Amino acid sequence: MSLTVLPGSASSTYSAAEAGRVLGVSERRVRQLVDDGRLPAIRDDDGRLRLPQEAVHTERARRRRAEGTRTPHRRGPARTPPPPSGDPVDVEALVERIFAAALPRAIEAATATHRTVEAQLTDALAAERAARADAEARAAAAEAKAAQLEQAYAAPPPPETRQETPQRSWLRRGRR
C-alpha cells in the first residue's frame, strides 16, 4: 500500500465514507480495499484517507462489469420450477389427501385449548357451588340459633321452685 501525504485541495478526491457511498460498500470495506492495494489512497494534512475520484469510478465500473457475469441477489426462490415430468397429477385427490391428513390435526389443536379452559371453568364452578352451599348451611344454622336465642329471651322467666328465706342482717348470720 502506497500512501502519500497530499498538501493541497481535496476537490478531486473522495473521503473513505464518500468512496463507500459511490461504490455501495462500507467505509471499513473501502479501507480494506486500500490496505489490499486495490484502491490507491493518500492522506491529507489531518491524516484522513483521500481516494482519487478517477480510481473510485474505475473500481465502480469494474464492479458493475463483474456483477453482469454473476447472478444478482434476489429475494424469493433461487430456482425456477422444474418442467413438468409428463405424469398427470390428480389435483383433487392430492388436495383430499392433504386435508385428510392436516385437517383433523388442526381441529384437534384448535379444540384442545377449548377443552382445557372448559374443564378449568367447570372445576371452578363446582368449587363456587360447594362454597355457596356451605355458606347457605352456615347461614341457616346461624338463623336457627338466633331464633332460639330470641325465644329464650322473650319468654318470661320460669317461676322459682325454692322459697327464699328472708335475709338476716350480718350480725345475726353467724348465730342460729
C-alpha positions, 0 to 999 in steps of 0.5 A: 500500500502506497500512501502519500501525504497530499498538501493541497485541495481535496476537490478531486478526491473522495473521503473513505465514507464518500468512496463507500457511498459511490461504490455501495460498500462500507467505509471499513470495506473501502479501507480494506480495499486500500490496505489490499492495494486495490484502491490507491489512497493518500492522506491529507494534512489531518491524516484522513484517507483521500481516494482519487475520484478517477480510481473510485469510478474505475473500481465502480465500473469494474464492479458493475462489469463483474456483477453482469457475469454473476447472478444478482441477489434476489429475494424469493426462490433461487430456482425456477420450477422444474418442467413438468415430468409428463405424469398427470397429477390428480389435483383433487385427490392430492388436495383430499389427501392433504386435508385428510391428513392436516385437517383433523390435526388442526381441529384437534389443536384448535379444540384442545385449548377449548377443552382445557379452559372448559374443564378449568371453568367447570372445576371452578364452578363446582368449587363456587357451588360447594362454597355457596352451599356451605355458606347457605348451611352456615347461614341457616344454622346461624338463623336457627340459633338466633331464633332460639336465642330470641325465644329464650329471651322473650319468654318470661322467666320460669317461676322459682321452685325454692322459697327464699328465706328472708335475709338476716342482717350480718350480725345475726348470720353467724348465730342460729 
